[in-house]
Amino acid sequence: MIKIEEVKAKIIEGLNLEDIEIDEIEDDLALFGDDGLGLDSVDAIELTLVLEKEFGVKITDMAQAESIFASCSSLTKYINNVKNS
């Protein structure tokens, strides 16, 4: 089972977020938009690649991508659901 801290670490590392620490990202903080971490569409593509490389998980249903990438919590839940199915 993947822990949320692992997902946060891979987001920071994979997207080269130099000025942020794992403990500064709240579990339910929005990843995209001005009210959250502030990621954009280019980050979404890179994050998709990080998921495939680091966790062996692909996003196959693009209609669900927005809810999957909503927060670290939703992302971790998706990774664990896919890996356990």
N, C-alpha and C positions, 0 to 999 in steps of 0.2 A: 504494500500500500504506500503510495506516494504521499508525503507530508506537504502541507501548504508552504512551509519554509523552503522546501526544495524547489517548489514552483517559483516562489518569489526570487530565490537566488538565481535560477535559470533565466528569469525575465530580466533581472538586473544585468547579468553577465551577457546574455544573448543580444540585448538591445544596447549594450554599453552605456547604461545609466550610471554615470560616475558619481553623481552627487546625492545618491540615495542609498540607504541601508535597509536591510530586510525588515527590521523592526519599525521602520517608518511607513511601511505599506500596511494599511489595515486590511484584514481579510476580505471585507466587503467593499473596499474602496473601488470605485469605478476605474477601470483601466483606461478608458477612452473619454475624451471630452474635458472641458475646462474645470469641471467639478471634481475630477479624479486625478489620476496619474498623468493625464494629458497625452496619452499615446495617439498616434494618427494612423492613417491607412497604410503607410509604408511600414510602420511598426507592426501592424496586423499581419502583413506578409512575412516579415522577419520572425514574428512570434509563432506563426504557423510552421515555419521551418525549424524553429527551436523545438517545438512539440514533437515533430517527426524525428529529429536527430537525437534529442535527449531522452524522450519518453517512448518513442516508437508509436506515436498516436497521430492519426490523420483526421482532419476535419473533412468528412465526406458529405455532410448535409449543410450546404452554405446557408440555408434558411435558418439553421440553428446557431450559426456563428456568432450572431450578436449576443445571444443569451449565454453561450459558452464563454465568450471573452468579456462578459460583464464585469467580473472581478476575479481575484485570485482564488476565492472560495469556489466560484462556479467552474473555473478552469480546473482546479484540483479535483472537484467532484467528477467532471467529465473524464479526465485522465484515468481516474480510478475505476469508473464505470466501464470504460472501453477495455482497460487492461484486465478486468475481472470477468469480462463476458466471453 
